[in-house]
Every structure is written in structure tokens, then in C-alpha cells.
């Protein structure tokens, strides 16, 4: 398990092994969530990177006859 220390400026370094495993890049944003006594960091992806991820989704929905 990797550990980090909180600096006097409340900064934390994410260990190299974790950065590599998650593919984190310098300047990338993360969402910070306090949850049940711990801190969770969720990497955020640029909106352009998510473009087209729903490309093959089936949008056909069975509808009731009175809802056409």
C-alpha cells in the first residue's frame, strides 16, 4: 500500500504507481469527495474525450399505443 503525507499547504502527492495505474497526467482535474471518513479522488476526463461513447447505443424504445 502506498502512503502520502499532507504538506503544510494541504497538498498531497499521488504515488507514481497509482498515477501510472490510473493514467493520470499533469494538470488533469480530479473530483474530491469526502465519503464515510475518507477522501475519494475521481479522475475527470475532458468532455471531448467522451465524444461518441454512446455511438452504438440502441435508442429504440417500445412504446404503448397511446403514447405514439
C-alpha positions, 0 to 999 in steps of 0.5 A: 500500500502506498502512503502520502503525507499532507504538506503544510499547504494541504497538498498531497502527492499521488504515488507514481504507481497509482498515477501510472495505474490510473493514467493520470497526467499533469494538470488533469482535474480530479473530483474530491469527495469526502465519503464515510471518513475518507477522501475519494479522488475521481479522475475527470476526463475532458468532455471531448474525450467522451465524444461518441461513447454512446455511438452504438447505443440502441435508442429504440424504445417500445412504446404503448399505443397511446403514447405514439 
